[in-house]
């Protein structure tokens, strides 16, 4: 697989920026907004940023967080960025305790992100915290917002299939509905939406479609879920892309801690860095763990 030099981080922006707000939006889930006009003007859906607490070396390594949304000033210029995160480790726990005006070290935008999709029905499949890249994807494809220098023709229909452990963990549903996306919720315990797996919602959406030849799927979440989505889409000949959640250390392709097995054109498997050659890959090109 040829590497596209355009995804390398040669011209990334590194800044120390102030937090505007940091609010809880679901159980253990927060949305942090920070001022960063230079990055906000360039970032596109599916790209990510590396964040770390400024003037702190504990933890030393930054955390990759996907673009959730850009925020405009009164003149309509993007000046701030929202990211959504789930509190799980030391970095996110400390970040959740930060308030307005505290500083973050930010570098990005990073990764290849999602390409503009030529489709009649864009289906976004998210599990856990995997919905975070998709608000911008939905807003762009529904003609509600543009990002960077690119533009997208509005898509007739955008559906989010969103799976979570329980109602307490669902985050941002109102945001998706506000941009015009249809939302189908599945929970493990049945406390919201329907009881079951998010893949069941995807299968129903595809079964109910009168024509799937113009449908495309994008997916983000736990690897077993993405593997299942890839299988469903392959069996129905529906193109699918996945955004991998591989743990990262540097975010710029130096440390090789985020490699993923990718099937090449000749059928062999090679390792690609999720941070610079991803995080978005064709679902059929990932060599999924078969255990």
Buried (B, 14 or more C-beta within 10 A) or exposed (E): BEEEEEBBBEEBBEBEBBBBEBEEBBBBBBBBBBBBBBBBBBBBBBBBBBBBBBEEEEBEBBBBBBBBBBBEEEEEEBBBBBBBBBBEEEBBEBBBEBEEEBBBBBBBBBBBBBBBBEBBBBBBBBBBBBBBBBBBBBBBBBBBBBBBEEEBEEBEBBBBBBBBBBBBBBBBBEBBEEBBBBBBBBBBEEBBBBEBBBBBBBBBBBEEBEEBEEBBBBBBBBBEBBBBBBBBBEEBEBBBBBBBBBEBBBBBBEBEBBBBEBBEEEEEEEEBBBBBBBBBBBBBBBEBEEE
